Amino acid sequence: MGALPLVPLLTLAVIGAAHSDNATPSTSRVPLCPGLQIVTAISQANGDYESIKTVLSVDDKNVLIRYSSEQLVTDLLAADFGQVRKQTLNRSVRRSDLKSAALYQQRFMPGMPTEIAETTAIGTSQAVLRALKTAGRSEFSISNAYSGEFPANRDHSPNLYDFMSPGELVRIGQAERIPVVINGVTTSLPAIRARGEFAAEPAEFLFLDDDANPLTLKFRVGIDSEPPMDSHMKELCRTMQAAAPEISRALCGRETASDRETLEVVKIAYRCDVPVAAAEPAPAAGAQLEQQLATSGKAVVYDIHFSFNSDRIREESAPRLAEIANVLRKHSDWKLVVNGHTDSIGGDRYNLDLSRRRAAAVKQALVKSHGIAAERLTTDGFGASQPRDTNETLAGRARNRRVELIKQ
């Protein structure tokens, strides 16, 4: 469990951009170790939902990952249509596959085996990245499985390998940089862009440019393959908005062609130890929070996660809540204002109420689960009225969905 000498590190330059979150230029790292959280956002017409991949353990043979997502069901034939479907499952990736596998099992579906040999799960392999950088191209396959009820056994048919769509990735352009919030700081990550065709559909990937940890930062699969609503569907949607708003919310809103499958990493957080060999390591999340409150009186928190359109706090928020409580216990004279903020999807009144309820939920968790005196915490919410970034992009909306702590 968590054998630190085996942990690959990526040295990253923090950009002091206009929207920097309490950031000063420094060096930070993203270790592949227990506690690493990778948050990806997926856009739907009725709002974004986020999947969270948490590294549970790392040893010399495997990396164990827990996947958690909550999304609105838009399949009319599904028994839970219009409801929020929650999924939690584990995936174990062999370290040997992280070195050489060209099969990318990007889907996490109930019923899938914990280990799917010869595949990676949250990025590509060292071999694929190196081939893209040296030869400009690499063999690559992605999953087209729409059910997890198949074995990862080539001796039985059908199996998960039957649903891998083979192709070739070709590198596009020069190395580029992608902004991602890491431990609350907007950080510029080096990325390699590549394109290919899989099952007769175009796809594009951006991989983290780190041989030891080539995470997928973005992908588009089946680019523009989903047509926009036609005139008949638009008229039906107008009718449904009044008569059946829940159905309308799930089905309507696609005005332009969209991709069949997308992913974008918007937030990364870690709480693992960083080897001392690094020069000027960025503080881990808890120390950074205390420092921000002590020096500026304010901390922006991105890793308190809420259920889709809800004030229910997701379990992946537990480490951050514990850190806030520990800081308050350490500084017994501190009082905090907890402010909630949302993106702009949905009406102003709805977002204002949601942000207030989310702030109240944070206070309740600190009081009930961590024993913090209620009088030390006050709450408020501002809806979408104080954006930190654009609401026109996935990453921008993710930065706008946040909790802010103000020291009184």
FENMO-V978841 format. One line per field, one symbol per residue. phi: phi as a letter, one per 30 degrees, with the letter a starting at -180 (. if undefined). psi: psi as a letter, one per 40 degrees, with the letter a starting at -180 (. if undefined). A space follows every 50 residues. Layout:
phi=???
psi=???
This chain:
phi=.hdedcddbbdbcdccddcdchcbeacbbbddaejdcccccbcbdckdbb cbccddabbdcbccbccbbbbddcdedddceicdccbbacbccddddddb dccccdccbejdddcbeibcbcaccedddddddcciaadabbdcdcbcdb dcbddcbdbdddcdcdabcbdcicebbbdbdbhicdbccdbccbbabbhi bdbbbbcedbedaddddaabcidhdcddddddddddddddecdbdddddd cckdcbdbddababdcbbbbbcdceddddhddddedddddddddccibbc ccccccdehbcddddddeddddddddddddcdcdbbccccbbdcdjdddd ddddddddddddedddddcbiddeddbbbabbhcdbdcadccbedddddd daccccdd
psi=hfgdeehiihhihhhgidfigfiihahiighgihehhhhiihhideiiih ihhhhdihaedihhhhhhihihhehdeidfheihhhhhiihhhhddddde iehhgeihiheiidhgieiideaaidddddddddeeiiiiiiheheiefi igheeihiidddehhiahhhihaiiihhhihhfehhhhhhihhiiahhfe hiiiihihghdeggihdiihhfhfehiihidddddddddddddgdddddd diegdiiiidhiihhdihiifiihiedihgiiiidddddddddddeeihh hefhiiihfiehhideedddddddddddddgeeiiihhhiiiaehiiddd dddddddddddddddddddefhhdeehiiiiebeegieiieeiddddddd hihhhhh.
